[in-house]
Amino acid sequence: MSRMLVVEDEPLAMERIIRFLREAGYESFETAQSVKEAIQKLHAYKPDVLILDIRLPDGYGLQVAKESMSLEKPPAVIFTTAYQEYAVEAFKLNAVDYLLKPFTKDEFIQAIEKALSRREQNKQVLDNFLKKINFIIPVKMGTTVVLLSPEDIYYIKADSGESEIRTKEGFYPISKKLYELEDALKHYNFFRVHRSYLVNLNKVAKLKSGEQSKYRIFFKDINDTIETSREGAKNLREFFDI
């Protein structure tokens, strides 16, 4: 359930925002009426969405927005105010919306939905990044286990139901099928160029046209070359728009 923190010092405005939230089915929220209280609840409650008035008794909502950026997972921020002149500074703080009072229920709910969508997009970006930096492929060589990162790999070759990983140092056998590795490496710029080959495009130096509309792939730093299938070459042309 999404958590909201509403920061507003005017009782009627606070009451109206709470009513809008409840009518839209959002029941998980906290409230604050000052900068000091808002910052305390920001760290304790860790909201998904921060709904901020600009002018507060002890300062400005902009201070709270700046503080929110120090959280490990910053909330999406919506400003609600009667003052237009702070809009530029608000959007510099990555505000999702800037609602001028009096705003309608529809405007408010649209802003909430936009904020939650932004929050989810940010979460997916972070998740994908963490997957990339944490992804390791363990391969066993006798009594030794070698830990490979995607950036170590030039290409992977299917080999009798298993696979061989090519790095700058040589080949490493791995007891996984090529389609399993293709799925695991799909976020790392790996491309299936043949039913027997999965290539790291970051390691490709050039493509040379060959017979039957195929490509010969040349790599950076190693002398190996690979010939694509016709379908693989077609997919590469579409991918690179060439």
Residue pairs with C-beta under 8 A, 6 or more apart in sequence:
1 27
1 28
2 26
2 28
2 48
2 49
2 116
2 119
3 28
3 29
3 30
3 45
3 46
3 47
3 48
3 49
4 21
4 26
4 28
4 29
4 30
4 47
4 48
4 49
4 50
4 51
4 112
5 29
5 30
5 31
5 32
5 38
5 41
5 42
5 45
5 47
5 49
5 50
5 51
5 75
6 14
6 17
6 18
6 21
6 29
6 30
6 31
6 32
6 51
7 31
7 32
7 33
7 38
7 50
7 51
7 52
7 53
7 56
7 61
7 64
8 14
8 17
8 31
8 33
8 51
8 53
8 80
9 33
9 34
9 53
9 56
9 57
10 53
13 53
13 80
13 101
14 31
14 33
17 51
17 80
17 108
18 29
18 31
20 105
20 108
20 109
21 27
21 29
21 112
23 105
24 105
24 109
24 112
26 112
29 47
30 41
30 45
30 47
32 38
32 40
32 41
33 56
33 57
34 56
34 57
34 58
34 59
35 56
35 58
35 59
35 60
35 61
35 63
35 64
36 58
38 52
38 56
38 61
38 64
39 63
39 64
39 67
42 50
42 64
42 67
42 68
42 71
42 75
43 71
46 71
46 73
46 75
47 75
48 75
48 76
48 115
48 116
48 119
49 75
49 76
49 77
49 78
49 112
49 115
49 116
49 119
50 64
50 65
50 68
50 75
50 76
50 77
50 78
51 78
51 80
52 61
52 64
52 65
52 77
52 78
52 79
52 80
53 61
53 79
53 80
53 81
54 60
54 61
54 62
54 79
54 81
54 83
54 86
54 90
55 61
55 81
55 83
60 86
61 79
61 81
62 86
62 89
62 90
62 93
65 77
65 79
65 90
65 93
65 95
66 93
68 74
68 75
68 77
69 93
69 94
73 123
73 126
75 119
76 96
76 115
76 116
76 118
76 119
76 122
77 90
77 93
77 94
77 95
77 96
77 115
78 95
78 96
78 97
78 98
78 99
78 111
78 112
78 115
79 86
79 87
79 90
79 95
79 97
79 98
79 99
80 99
80 101
80 103
80 108
81 98
81 99
81 100
81 101
82 100
82 101
84 100
87 98
90 98
91 98
96 111
96 114
96 115
96 118
97 110
97 111
97 114
97 115
99 107
99 108
99 111
128 187
131 187
132 150
132 187
132 188
135 149
135 150
135 184
135 188
136 147
136 148
136 149
137 147
137 148
137 149
137 150
137 153
137 165
137 174
137 181
137 184
138 145
138 146
138 147
138 148
139 145
139 146
139 148
139 165
139 172
139 173
139 174
140 146
141 172
146 172
148 165
148 167
148 172
150 185
150 188
150 190
150 200
151 200
151 202
152 167
152 168
153 165
153 166
153 167
153 185
153 190
153 200
153 203
154 166
154 167
154 168
154 199
154 200
154 203
154 219
154 222
154 224
155 166
155 197
155 198
155 199
155 200
155 203
155 219
155 224
155 226
156 163
156 164
156 165
156 166
156 178
156 181
156 190
156 197
156 198
157 163
157 164
157 166
157 178
157 196
157 197
158 177
158 178
158 195
158 196
158 197
159 173
161 177
162 173
162 174
162 175
162 176
162 177
163 173
163 174
163 176
163 177
163 178
163 181
164 171
164 172
164 173
164 174
165 171
165 172
165 173
165 174
166 222
166 224
168 221
168 222
174 181
178 192
178 195
178 196
178 198
181 190
181 198
182 190
182 192
182 198
185 198
188 200
189 200
189 201
189 202
190 198
190 199
190 200
190 201
191 198
191 199
191 201
191 235
191 236
191 239
192 198
192 199
192 232
192 235
193 199
193 215
193 217
193 226
193 228
193 229
193 232
193 233
193 235
193 236
194 226
194 227
194 228
194 229
194 232
195 229
197 226
197 228
197 232
199 217
199 226
203 219
203 220
203 221
204 217
204 218
204 219
204 220
205 218
205 219
205 220
206 218
207 215
207 216
207 217
207 218
207 236
208 215
208 216
208 218
209 215
209 216
210 216
210 227
212 230
213 230
213 233
213 234
214 227
214 228
214 229
214 230
214 232
214 233
215 227
215 228
215 232
215 233
215 236
216 225
216 226
216 227
216 228
217 225
217 226
217 227
217 228
218 225
219 225
228 236
236 242
